[in-house]
Amino acid sequence: MFEWLTVFPVRIRAQNAAIIFRRVEDFISLECFELSPQSADVIGCKGSLRRVFPAHAVALPQNIATEPTLCRELFTVLRRLDTEVVHEMMPKSKKAGREWSEVRDTCHPGLVSELVMASVAAIGKPIETLQLQKRIRDDVVWGDSLLPWRRSTLWLILRVVIHTTLLRSMDPAQAHGEFKNFTTYFLTNLLKLAADLGIPLDICKSLQIKIARRVVKLGASILPFVLEAATTHTNDATERQSKVWQEIQQKDAKRRTDIDVTTLEQDTSLTLVNCRGALDLALRETEHDQHLAVSIPTYDCEWLTFDCNELPCINEAIEPLSDRIYALTEYEHWVGQSSSA
């Protein structure tokens, strides 16, 4: 496979590591780095983590790297490491006097960064390679779940591969500008795709903010086609959000919003103590008067269902259930109008 290789990233998920295979002149370099830092480092950091990519690199002569036996054995090992969790490499915590693997934290990448890289270095040699320093704003977020939310490691690998490849082919300042233009253009097209697929508006808004921040950072160095795409797609997204907001406002305009819900349970629960006699008398009088024609006042209302001979009923199709408080308010409004009529 190394005969046609230029750059080939490999993510070893179970070991929290990545290796970038790269053809450099007459040898193949293996550049290794950790994917997600441990939770303690992220939580204890104020601001962004400063990380260096790759951590270290090893070079193999091309005639050795292209041997079929070596390729087969190397990628067999990497495939197993990608799926097998080694508990000795996991952080530990003590519970009930015993030591347990902390599955909520990230794995130490030593089996890749130390074992695999050292084994390759035995038939090759360690090399100095171009390193990229990045400010990583990582997060460890728990929300009623066993495992925390962490930022995408795949997105990190792609950024590192693209940025380090650009650094090898042009001036560092130019490479930095080209990389920023690429990520801005990529996010812009991602925003367009999200709008076409009907992705929720809050996610689209987050993308808009990211794009706007990157456009401001680029300033005059932004490429014209990138600026045009960013302007077009962010304006389209803003127009879509405004349209949805207008629909929400039109729907809410039909509701009575002057409702104090702080005493909702107290206002909707009624206890009638020692009233059985009065209720029985009222029901008997109603039975005697059934032959009388009664006209029930009605009006156009989506919350109530009217019948000419019966009291109005609350519309059972109201969704969500929390909206039925508006139906109760309409009922009280109908009672007031009927009494005055």
N, C-alpha and C positions, 0 to 999 in steps of 0.2 A: 504493500500500500504506500510505502514511503517514496516510491518511484515517481508518483504523480503529486505527492503532498507539497503544499505550500504552507498553509496554516490549518491546523486541525485541533480544536479544543475538545477535551474529554472531561465530563463532569462525573466525579465519583461520589454519588449522593450519600451513601451510607457512611462514608468516611469524611464527609464535609470538606472535600478537597477537589481541586481541578488541576489538570495538566494540559499545557498547550504544546503540541508537537509542531515544530516550525523548521522548515528547510532554511539553513543559513550557509550559503556557499557550498562547501563540499561535506557538510555534516548536518545532522539532525539534532536540534536542541529540544530538550524536555524542560519546560518551565512550570514550576509547581507553586501553588499558593492555597491558602485557607479560604473557604467560602464565607461562612458566617462566623463572626467572633463569638466568644462565649457570652452568655447573658450578663454575667457580673461586669465584664468590660464595657458592655453597651450601657447598662443601667448606671454604672458608676462614672460614665463619661459626661462631662458638661459640654454640650454642643456636638461636634462631629468627631469621629475617630479618624486619625491619620493612619492610613495603611499603605504599604508598599507592595506593588505587584510587578513581577512575580517575586516570591520570597527568595528562591534560589533556582539555579538551572544547571543541567548536565548536558554534555554534548556527546553524541555517538558518531563515529565515522560513518559515512553514507554506505560503504560496502558492508559494514557490520549491521547497520540499522535495517538494511533491505533483506537480510537473511530471513527466509520464511519461518524457520524454527523459532528464531528470536521473536518475531512479530506474533506468532501464534501463542507462545508462552506468556509474553508480556500482556497481551490483551485478554488472555484467559484469566490472569491474575486480576487485572483491572475490572473485568466483568464480575468476578466474584466479590471483590471489594465494594463494588457499586451496590450490591444487594444484601450483603451479610454484615450485620451489626456485631462488632466485637465489644463485649461489655467491659473488657479491661481498658478500652480507650475512652469510655464514657466517664463524665464527671460523677462523683459519688456523693451521696447524702446518707445521713444516719436516721433511721426510723425504728423505734422500739428496740434500741440497742443493737441493731444490725445495719450493715452497710449495703446500700442499694444503688444500682445504676440510675442516675438522674436522667430519665428519658426526655424531660422538658428542656434540657440544655443541649448544646451542640457537641458533637463528637470531636475529640482531638484528632487532627489529621496525620498523626505520626506514622501510621502504617503506609501512607503514601509519601509524605514528605521526608520520612526517614528511611523506612524499610525499602520501598520501591526505588526511590531516588538513589539510595546508597548502593543498591544492587546494580542499577544501571551505571553508576559512576565507576563501579569495579571493572567494567569493560569499556568505559569511556573516560570522561574527565569532567570535573566541575569547571564551569566557565563563568566569567563576569558577563552579565547581560544588561541591556537597557532596562531600567526600572522606572516604574510610574508611581508617583505618590498621589493618592487620591484622598479627599475628605469624604468619608462615608457617614451618612446620617442614617444609622440603623435604628431599629425599634424592637422592643420586646413587649408585646401587647397581649394581655390575657383578657378574655371575655367569655366567662362561663364555659370553659373548655379545658381539656387536659393539656394540650400543647399550645404554646403562644404563637401569635402571628409574627412572622419575620419577613423581611423584604426578600424579593425574588433573587435567588442565587443565579438563575439562568440569565437574568438581565445583567447582573454583575459580570458574569463571564463574557457576555457579548461585548459589553463596554470595554473591558480590559483587553480583549483580543483586538478589537478595532483600533483602540487608542495606541496600543503598543505596536501594531502593524504600521500605523501612520507615522509613528516616531522613527521607525527604521527607514522610511522612504522619503522623509523631508525634514526640514528645519523644525525644531521643537515648537517654536511659536506658531509656525504655519500649521503644524500637525494639531496643535491645540485648537486653533480656529476651525480647521476642517472637521475635527471631531465634534465640536459644539454645533456647527452647522448641520452635521449629519443627525445628531440626536434631536435637534429642533425639527428638522424635516421629518424624521421618523415619528415623533410624537404628533406632528401635525396630521400626517396620514393616518395615524392611529385614532385621532379625534374624528376624522371623517368616517373611518370604518365603524367607530362606536356609534356615531349618529345614524349611519345606515342600518345598523343592527338593532337599533332601539335600546341601547345601553342606558341605564338610569341616568337622570340629569345630574345627580350629584357627582358621579364619576366623570362625566363629560366636563363639568365645571372644574374639577381638580386638574384635568388635562389642560384646560384653557389657562389656568393659573400657572402651571408648569411651563407652558409654551410662552406665555407673556414674560415670565421671569427670565427665560433663556434668551428671548429676543432683546430684552433690555440689557442683559449682560454682553451680548454680542455687539450691540451698538452699531458702529459704522462698518464693522467687519462681517456683518451678515450678508450672505449672498442674495442677489435680487430675487431669484426664483424661490428661495426659502422664505423670504419676507412676504412675497406675493401669496404663497400657499398658506402661510400662517395667518395672514390677514383674512383671506377668503374663508378658510374653514372655521376660524374663531368667530367671524361675523355670522356665518351660517348657524353655528351652535348657539350664539346669543339670540338670534332670531327664533330658533326653535324653542329655547327656554322662555322667551317672552310670550310666544304663542300659547305654550302650556300654562304659563302663569295667568294669562288673560282668561283662559278656559276655567281655571280654578276660581278666579275672582267672580266670573259670571255665575258659576255654580253656587258659590258661597253667598252671592247677593240675594238668593232666594231664602236664605236661612235667617232666623232671628238670632243675632249674635249677642244681644243684651241679656245673657243668662248667667246668673251667678251659680257656678257649679261647685263652689266650696261647701255648700250645704245640700248637695244633691240627694244623699240618702235620707236626710231629715225631711226634705221637701217632698219626696216621692213615696214616703211611707206614712200611713195614717192608721192610728190605733183608735178604734171606737169602743170605749169602755161603757158598759151598762146601757147600750143603745139597741138591744135586741127588740124590745117592745116597740120602740118608735119605728124601727125598720119594718117589722111585721105589719104595723098599721099602714105604713106608706105603701107596702106591696099590695095589701088588700084593697086599698083605695085605687091603685093602678089597675087591678083586675076589673073593678066595677066600671072604670072609665075607658076600657079598651074599645068600646063601640064608638067613641068620639073620634072624629077626624082631627089629626094633629099635623100641622105643617112644620117640617124641620127645615130651618134656614140652612142653605148650602152656599158654598163659594169654591172657586178653583184653588185647590191646595194639593200638593204632591204627598203631603205627610198623612192626610186623613182620607178615609173612604166614606162617602155619604150614601144614605138610603132615605127615601122620602118619609118612611114611617118609623125609622129607628134612629137612635143616637149614632153619631159618627164613630167609626172604628179606626184605630191606628193601623196604618199600612204595614202589614207583616213583612213586606219585601224590602223594607228599609235596611240598607247595609252601609257602613258597619253598624253594629248594635248600639255603639255610642251615639249615633245620630238620632236615636229615638227620643233623646231629651228634647230635640227640636219639635218632634211630633207632640210631645206633652205640652210644650209651650203653645203650639197651634191649637191644641184642644182647649186650653184655658182661654185663648183668644176667641175661639168660637163660642165658648160659654158666655163671655162678656158681650159679644155682639148679639147673641140670641136673647140675653136678658134685657138688653136695651131695646131690642125690637119688639 
